[in-house]
Amino acid sequence: MTIAGVTRELLVRYLDVWTPAALHSAKRVTFAYAWSAPNGVDGGTQINDQPEPHAATTEAALRGFAEFDDLLRARKLTYVVVGPDAEVGAHLQRVQADLGTSTNLAVHAVVGQPEQLLGPALTAAGSSGVPLLVYAHLAVPLDGLHRAGRPVEQIAVLPPGDWIRQRDTLHANGFALTTGVEFLAANEDACLVSLATDRANSLDAFKNALWSVDEYAGVRYRDPTDPDGHLQDISLEPHPGPLRRALLGQLDAAGPQTVTQLRHFALTETIYRASDATRVISALRHAGAVTSDAAHGRLSGDVVVARAAT
């Protein structure tokens, strides 16, 4: 299995959480799938899973949406597809006809480059002011999406690059919370997958999906902020070493922190989940590397953790 298979499963798992939450919060929601190259990231390492990986991924998303037919009886989900290959949109419409989905699940396919056409396509789809999730498989990050809907989330699949610069750009564009993960395959294919959002629960759901995808042999993760570049196997319980070093570094830099602050740090500044931080803090306390004002009690959010004296 290549990187495209892992990113596809990650998207489907995240949509399983995003779709019902969005449909419960609004009567109209929009999902957009955009790509700028037929078989991968244009300008970077090609990510080939099969002759038409975008057709497979857009179909997987559509089949996921069809599972929420009961919610779509009273609400509308607009599915916008923008990319250079007309066959992807045609394939998606054939699949929709075969599935017999609700008329409230509308598919709109636009042929062309999303850098120029995604914004107009979203406007035409009526995404302004409604929950919007954009999945963008591109050579360069898209700009200006934060104003396209309310709330807006963006998952981007890009060539490996300067994540810190990209993160700063996303923050400057109005996204309060971001995370980035490098995917690396045994055949040396690589990409950077990021989520930009305003909601901590969305970030948490994305991290849960990230670590719960099937453990494909030959595909591993790397935190682009990890100075040691530690490679991580996909696992429900990821190796704690990099997070241990990151939490100790945060305590060295910022001084004593509450468990809530350290959980937030792990969620927003590493590839780990907030729950992983609690597990690592407990191990650090047991090993004597940190102290807390509740030496043996439960690590509730207001417990203060500090570096142990040396």
C-alpha positions in Angstrom: 0.0 0.0 0.0 1.3 3.4 -0.9 0.9 6.8 0.7 -2.2 7.5 -1.4 -4.0 4.6 0.3 -3.1 6.0 3.8 -4.2 9.5 2.9 -7.5 8.2 1.5 -8.3 6.2 4.6 -7.4 9.2 6.8 -9.8 11.4 4.8 -12.6 8.8 5.0 -12.1 8.3 8.8 -12.2 12.1 9.3 -15.3 12.5 7.2 -17.0 9.9 9.4 -16.7 12.4 12.2 -17.0 15.7 10.3 -20.1 14.8 8.3 -22.6 14.1 11.1 -21.2 17.0 13.2 -21.6 19.5 10.3 -25.0 18.2 9.3 -26.3 18.5 12.9 -25.0 22.0 13.2 -26.4 23.4 9.9 -29.0 22.7 7.3 -26.5 23.2 4.5 -22.8 22.1 4.4 -20.1 21.9 1.7 -17.3 19.5 1.1 -14.7 20.3 -1.6 -12.1 18.0 -3.2 -9.5 19.8 -5.2 -6.3 18.6 -7.0 -3.8 20.1 -9.4 -2.2 17.0 -11.0 -3.8 13.9 -12.4 -1.8 11.4 -10.3 -0.2 13.1 -7.4 1.4 16.3 -6.1 2.5 18.4 -9.1 6.0 19.6 -8.6 6.8 17.1 -5.9 7.2 13.4 -5.5 4.4 11.6 -7.4 2.0 9.7 -5.1 0.7 6.8 -7.2 -1.8 4.3 -5.8 -3.5 3.3 -9.0 -4.0 4.9 -12.5 -6.7 7.3 -11.1 -6.1 7.8 -7.4 -8.3 10.9 -7.3 -11.2 9.0 -8.8 -10.8 6.4 -6.0 -10.6 8.9 -3.3 -13.5 11.1 -4.4 -15.6 7.9 -4.7 -14.6 6.8 -1.2 -15.8 10.1 0.2 -19.1 9.9 -1.7 -19.7 6.4 -0.4 -19.0 7.7 3.1 -21.6 10.5 2.6 -24.2 8.0 1.4 -24.0 6.4 4.8 -25.7 9.5 6.3 -28.8 9.3 4.1 -31.0 9.7 7.2 -29.5 13.1 8.0 -29.7 14.2 4.4 -33.5 13.9 4.4 -33.7 17.3 6.1 -30.3 18.8 5.3 -28.2 19.3 2.2 -24.6 18.4 1.5 -23.0 19.9 -1.6 -19.9 18.1 -2.9 -17.7 20.2 -5.1 -14.9 18.6 -7.1 -12.3 20.8 -8.9 -9.4 19.4 -10.9 -7.9 19.1 -14.4 -9.3 15.6 -15.2 -12.9 15.7 -16.4 -13.2 11.9 -16.0 -13.0 12.1 -12.2 -16.1 14.2 -12.0 -17.9 11.9 -14.6 -16.8 8.8 -12.6 -18.2 10.4 -9.4 -21.6 11.1 -11.0 -21.8 7.5 -12.3 -21.1 6.2 -8.8 -23.8 8.5 -7.4 -26.3 7.3 -9.9 -25.5 3.7 -9.0 -25.8 4.4 -5.2 -29.1 6.2 -5.6 -28.2 8.8 -3.0 -30.5 11.4 -1.6 -31.3 14.4 -3.8 -30.0 16.5 -0.9 -26.5 15.2 -1.7 -25.5 17.3 -4.7 -22.3 16.7 -6.7 -20.8 19.6 -8.7 -17.7 18.9 -10.8 -15.6 21.7 -12.3 -12.7 21.0 -14.7 -9.6 23.2 -14.4 -7.0 24.3 -11.9 -8.3 24.8 -8.4 -6.0 27.7 -7.7 -8.2 29.8 -10.0 -11.5 27.9 -9.9 -12.1 26.6 -6.4 -13.2 30.0 -5.0 -15.7 30.7 -7.7 -17.0 27.1 -7.5 -17.5 27.3 -3.8 -19.4 30.6 -4.2 -21.6 29.1 -6.9 -22.3 26.1 -4.6 -23.5 28.5 -1.9 -20.8 27.7 0.7 -20.7 31.2 2.2 -21.7 31.1 5.8 -22.1 27.3 6.0 -19.7 24.6 7.4 -17.0 23.9 4.8 -14.3 21.3 4.6 -11.8 21.5 1.8 -9.5 18.6 0.9 -6.8 19.9 -1.3 -4.2 17.7 -3.1 -1.9 20.4 -4.5 1.6 21.6 -5.3 1.3 24.8 -3.3 -1.1 25.8 -0.4 -4.3 27.5 -1.3 -4.9 31.0 0.0 -8.0 32.8 1.2 -10.1 29.8 2.1 -10.8 31.0 5.6 -13.4 33.4 4.2 -15.1 30.8 2.0 -17.5 29.4 4.7 -18.3 29.3 8.4 -16.6 27.4 9.9 -13.9 26.4 7.5 -11.5 23.5 7.7 -8.8 22.6 5.2 -6.9 19.3 4.8 -3.9 19.8 2.4 -1.7 17.1 0.8 1.5 18.8 -0.3 5.1 18.0 -1.2 7.4 17.9 1.8 8.5 21.5 2.6 8.9 24.2 5.2 6.0 23.3 7.5 6.8 26.1 10.0 6.4 28.7 7.2 3.2 27.1 5.9 1.8 27.0 9.5 2.6 30.6 10.0 0.8 31.5 6.7 -2.2 29.5 7.8 -2.3 31.3 11.1 -2.0 34.6 9.3 -4.9 33.6 7.1 -7.1 33.2 10.1 -6.8 29.5 11.1 -6.2 29.4 14.8 -5.2 25.7 15.0 -3.0 23.7 12.7 -1.1 20.4 12.6 1.2 19.0 10.0 2.5 15.4 9.5 5.0 14.0 7.0 4.1 10.7 5.4 7.1 8.7 4.2 7.0 5.4 2.2 9.6 2.7 1.8 9.9 3.6 -1.9 10.9 7.1 -0.8 7.6 8.8 -1.8 6.7 11.5 0.7 4.2 14.2 1.3 3.1 16.6 4.0 -0.5 16.4 5.2 -1.9 19.3 7.3 -5.2 20.3 8.9 -6.1 23.9 9.5 -9.2 24.7 11.6 -10.5 26.9 14.4 -11.8 24.0 16.5 -9.9 21.9 19.0 -12.3 19.1 18.8 -11.7 18.9 15.0 -7.9 18.8 15.6 -8.5 16.0 18.1 -10.7 14.1 15.7 -8.1 14.4 13.0 -5.3 13.1 15.3 -7.5 10.2 16.3 -8.1 9.3 12.6 -4.4 9.8 11.9 -3.3 7.1 14.4 -6.2 4.7 13.8 -5.7 4.1 10.1 -4.6 0.5 9.2 -0.9 -0.1 10.0 0.3 -0.2 6.4 3.7 -1.7 6.0 6.2 0.7 4.5 4.4 4.0 5.4 5.5 5.9 8.5 4.9 9.3 10.0 7.4 12.1 10.9 6.8 15.2 12.9 8.1 18.1 10.8 8.8 20.0 14.1 10.9 17.1 15.6 14.6 18.2 15.4 15.6 14.5 15.5 13.3 13.5 12.6 12.1 10.4 14.4 10.1 8.1 12.1 6.9 6.7 13.7 5.1 3.5 12.8 1.3 3.9 12.5 -0.1 2.7 15.8 -3.0 3.3 18.2 -0.3 3.8 20.8 2.6 5.7 19.0 6.1 5.5 20.4 6.3 8.1 23.2 10.0 9.1 22.8 9.6 12.2 20.6 6.6 13.5 22.7 8.6 12.9 25.9 11.4 15.1 24.6 9.0 17.7 23.4 7.1 18.0 26.7 10.4 18.2 28.7 11.6 20.9 26.2 8.3 22.8 26.8 8.7 22.7 30.5 12.3 23.9 30.2 11.3 26.8 28.0 8.0 27.9 29.7 8.4 26.7 33.2 5.8 24.8 35.2 2.6 24.1 33.2 -0.8 22.6 34.0 -1.8 19.3 32.5 -4.3 21.1 30.4 -1.6 23.4 29.0 0.7 20.4 28.2 -2.2 18.5 26.6 -2.9 21.6 24.4 0.8 21.8 23.5 0.9 18.2 22.4 -2.3 18.6 20.4 -1.3 21.8 18.6 2.5 21.6 18.4 3.2 17.9 17.8 1.7 15.1 15.8 0.4 13.5 19.0 -3.0 13.6 20.6 -3.9 15.3 23.9 -4.5 11.8 25.4 -0.9 10.8 24.5 0.4 13.8 26.6 -1.4 12.5 29.7 0.1 9.1 29.3 3.6 10.5 28.8 3.3 12.9 31.8 2.3 10.0 34.0 5.3 8.0 32.9 7.6 11.0 33.4 6.3 11.5 36.9 6.7 7.8 37.7 10.3 8.0 36.4 11.1 11.1 38.5 11.7 13.3 35.5 8.9 15.7 36.5 7.0 16.6 39.6 3.4 17.7 40.2 1.5 19.3 43.0 -0.6 16.1 43.1 2.3 13.7 43.5 0.3 10.4 43.4 -3.2 11.5 42.4 -4.9 11.6 39.1 -3.5 14.0 36.5 -6.6 16.3 36.3 -6.3 19.4 34.1 -5.4 21.8 36.8 -2.5 19.8 38.2 0.7 21.7 37.8 3.7 19.8 36.3 7.3 21.0 36.6 10.8 19.7 35.8 12.3 17.7 38.7 15.2 19.3 40.4 18.6 17.9 39.3 
